[in-house]
Amino acid sequence: MTHDEVVAEIQRRARELGILTHYCHQAKHCTADRGMPDLVLVGPHRAAFVEVKTEWAQMKPEQTTWMHALTAAGQLHYLVRPADLDGGRVDGILESLAYGHDVLFRM
């Protein structure tokens, strides 16, 4: 599964739960500090930032900086891989945003 397919599936599931999503498909056209997480998800109870990586891809230093800055600011940040779609992790994150449930897995 490609990066964009994972993002599209997360967005599809999020919209079903009434969660707002934002994804900048071509980051080179976005003006911001490099490394911003791929997805911003905002539900009625919480917001989260999600970095999507294919199975073996690693986060770049700029992405790690964003992860630490967001976490230090008290924001939710998750690293999601294709296997997380079938493993229930993505659904758990989305349900947390939609319904306010605590989610046990971070990052």
C-alpha positions in Angstrom: 0.0 0.0 0.0 1.4 3.4 -1.0 1.7 6.4 1.3 -1.1 8.3 -0.5 -3.4 5.2 -0.3 -2.8 5.0 3.5 -3.6 8.7 3.8 -6.7 8.4 1.7 -8.0 5.5 3.8 -7.4 7.3 7.0 -9.2 10.4 5.7 -12.1 8.2 4.5 -12.5 6.6 7.9 -12.1 9.9 9.6 -14.9 11.5 7.6 -17.2 8.7 8.4 -16.8 9.7 12.1 -17.2 13.4 11.4 -13.5 14.2 11.9 -12.1 17.1 9.9 -8.9 16.2 8.0 -6.1 18.2 6.3 -3.4 16.8 4.1 -1.0 18.8 2.0 -0.3 16.4 -0.9 2.7 18.2 -2.3 4.6 19.6 0.7 6.9 21.5 -1.6 4.0 23.8 -2.4 3.2 24.4 1.3 4.9 27.3 3.1 5.9 26.1 6.6 8.7 24.6 8.5 9.8 21.3 7.0 8.7 18.1 8.6 5.1 19.0 9.5 3.1 15.7 10.0 1.1 14.5 7.0 -2.3 14.7 8.5 -4.1 17.0 10.9 -7.2 15.4 12.3 -9.7 17.3 14.4 -12.6 15.7 16.1 -15.2 17.1 18.5 -13.1 15.9 21.5 -9.5 16.1 20.4 -7.1 16.9 17.6 -4.1 14.8 16.5 -1.2 15.1 14.1 -0.3 11.9 12.1 2.9 11.1 10.3 2.3 8.3 7.7 5.2 6.1 6.7 5.4 3.0 4.5 6.5 -0.2 6.2 10.2 0.4 6.4 10.5 4.2 5.9 12.0 6.1 8.8 11.1 9.6 10.0 13.4 12.4 8.9 15.1 14.6 11.5 12.7 17.5 10.7 9.7 15.2 11.3 11.2 14.0 14.6 11.6 17.7 15.6 7.9 18.2 14.9 7.0 15.1 16.8 8.9 16.2 19.9 7.6 19.8 19.7 4.0 18.7 19.4 4.3 16.2 22.2 6.0 18.9 24.4 3.1 21.2 23.7 0.6 18.6 24.8 -0.6 17.6 21.4 -1.2 14.1 20.2 1.2 12.8 17.5 1.1 9.4 15.9 3.3 7.5 13.5 1.1 5.3 11.4 2.1 2.5 9.0 -0.1 0.5 6.5 -0.3 -2.4 9.0 -2.0 -0.1 11.4 -5.1 0.1 9.2 -5.9 -3.6 9.6 -4.5 -3.9 13.1 -7.1 -1.6 14.7 -4.6 1.1 15.7 -6.0 3.7 13.2 -9.6 3.0 14.2 -8.6 3.4 17.9 -7.0 6.8 17.2 -10.0 8.0 15.2 -12.5 6.8 17.8 -10.4 8.7 20.4 -10.8 11.9 18.4 -14.5 11.3 17.7 -15.7 10.0 21.1 -13.1 11.2 23.6 -12.0 7.6 24.5 -8.4 7.3 25.7 -6.2 5.5 23.3 -3.4 3.3 24.7 -0.9 3.6 21.9 0.9 6.9 21.2 3.4 7.7 18.5 
